[in-house]
């Protein structure tokens, strides 16, 4: 356990100028249930951080705090070096935080352009500016190297799982997100679709966008992550560069809270 704590301390005390989002001592309870306890987490500019943990570890609660759905009972959240309090997802979005949930929140009966601009459509002379939206949508997908979509006017219901993820991510990037949170992005995807989504996550990091990935799939985690944080029973038990971890000691941390041989 001490090794895990030392790993966290050595990594979170350095490179403060690189930290986009910082959580310190964040706790939240729902009545008698303590969901998170004194959570520390750093998410860096342009880096991919994986948050891993078993069912019930508190990952979903963590997402909802960062995305403004829940307010912590105690602790501090800083964004770009200043303390912030988010009271709603809208406030989180205004900071530059976008969340791509597992269900993606896409409308199957609308096409790609309509989904990307849903709720913030562009208008001209009080009319929908379809041409402008098409140009922006096409350029955003091209910037992300999304080449598998046949037409930006095809209905979302006709897309594969990987293509749907691409549309959800493009929507977030189009809104100038500085941090994109992925909730189990490769769940229920096939091999080729999983590879497509992981490539998309890498490209976000290459563009300087911070990424937080919540995943049960350690193979995917080690394929893309720069940093790993392990959440167990509502507490971060270890956090550090991915080079400090492998599948075996990560599973040990998830299940026991410590690494074998730690003092």
PyMOL commands that set and color helices and strands:
alter all, ss='L'
color gray80, all
select helices_A, chain A and resi 2-12+16-18+59-66+89-95+112-116+130-143+156-158+161-174+191-206+218-224+242-244+247-256
alter helices_A, ss='H'
color red, helices_A
select strands_A, chain A and resi 19-30+33-44+48-52+74-79+82-84+97-100+123-124+127-128+179-183+210-214+227-232+235-241
alter strands_A, ss='S'
color yellow, strands_A
deselect
rebuild
show_as cartoon
